[in-house]
């Protein structure tokens, strides 16, 4: 019996189990690495590798864009599932696409945008796989109105721990379906999914921009006006203090129609070819993200934004994925990497949000990437992160002195306010914090144990946070 990689070369099972050299893996933050046996896989032969996997278990890995250790399995087996967007099946009658789990959002958009369709939800990068999007239940700028990625998944084909394949959905095996949405890859291997897409007329967005002079101003703008927009996101200057605390740039918009385009764009309204315009070299000896550089950047970015501008046309890539224009931008933080800290606090707990922003501003922790969004209703997934409230995500260099103690102090503020942390970004929280933040954890564990009683699916994150035994 053999496991077959995407190259088509048979890999003997004893090699899968015993003889594959361990490869170092980290998340996008480049911290907390571990070694795993990493192999390519095909959907046709995935079952052999899983059933005959090592004692430390098996995990699927996409493009490694989880910031912490969610896609690592130290001492175990990590499988990469191949996929081609060219094999995706687009049903234009229902606006649904059926696509392999190993296909990236980037590759999918290159096929669907010229045909008039956009993904229902996208995070800040398009370099995530469909399987990873479901496992993390990703959210984007439209959660306040349209929810997270799992809300738009109609069907999943997945491989279970015993090697069998099942089809599940919101109305077919809903307990396993919702445990898989946001389940961080610990319920099984997603092979294929059918997703409800958004019909679009063009490959552009029409965007309104507003500068907010402090935290209260930005919260008011979003609370009173987000319902008028499909997409909304605010960048916050976390270096600003005093009367400028929380000053922000708010961008909101929707997909542009053909009638809203002007000039040369009208000749090719669905043209789509996003590019990487620069790449950070493999070795950056020191972090270029520090207090001085971030203060300068934040001042420039805030002053660059208009006080108020409406109806500006942006490309899809420019509006949704600006950081993707810089390849390997995570290297800017140097060899020690960085931590992304993302939390939510419920509506009515704005004082907790203010205390956290004040703490960051006072600390001098350098964060040029700080993003605020409003969440709408949560979905039925026990481990899905979004819930009604405010979410703030920010990057901090791991070299910052006292980072761990500061984040644990902030954890207490978040949890005391009834909030929680995003598993796909986490690299520092504790099992206690997850139990408090996710009150349905035991419900999720019961479903997982029913479909994986021997604990085949494992990850470093699952072990660290007590999600699995």
Secondary structure as UniProt FT lines:
FT   STRAND          2..4
FT   TURN            6..7
FT   STRAND          10..12
FT   HELIX           13..14
FT   HELIX           15..19
FT   STRAND          22..25
FT   TURN            28..29
FT   STRAND          34..41
FT   TURN            43..45
FT   HELIX           46..51
FT   TURN            55..56
FT   STRAND          58..60
FT   TURN            70..71
FT   TURN            74..75
FT   STRAND          77..81
FT   HELIX           85..87
FT   STRAND          89..91
FT   TURN            92..95
FT   STRAND          96..100
FT   TURN            101..102
FT   HELIX           105..112
FT   HELIX           113..115
FT   STRAND          117..118
FT   HELIX           130..135
FT   TURN            136..137
FT   TURN            141..142
FT   HELIX           143..146
FT   HELIX           149..152
FT   STRAND          153..159
FT   TURN            161..162
FT   STRAND          165..169
FT   TURN            170..171
FT   HELIX           174..180
FT   TURN            181..182
FT   TURN            184..185
FT   STRAND          189..196
FT   STRAND          198..199
FT   STRAND          204..212
FT   HELIX           215..225
FT   HELIX           226..228
FT   STRAND          231..236
FT   TURN            238..239
FT   HELIX           242..244
FT   TURN            245..246
FT   STRAND          248..255
FT   HELIX           258..260
FT   HELIX           263..268
FT   TURN            269..270
FT   STRAND          278..279
FT   HELIX           291..304
FT   STRAND          308..315
FT   HELIX           316..320
FT   HELIX           322..325
FT   STRAND          326..327
FT   HELIX           329..333
FT   TURN            335..336
FT   STRAND          338..346
FT   TURN            347..348
FT   HELIX           350..363
FT   STRAND          370..375
FT   TURN            382..383
FT   STRAND          389..397
FT   TURN            398..399
FT   TURN            401..402
FT   HELIX           403..416
FT   TURN            417..418
FT   STRAND          420..421
FT   TURN            423..425
FT   HELIX           431..437
FT   TURN            439..440
FT   HELIX           441..451
FT   TURN            453..454
FT   HELIX           460..464
FT   TURN            465..466
//
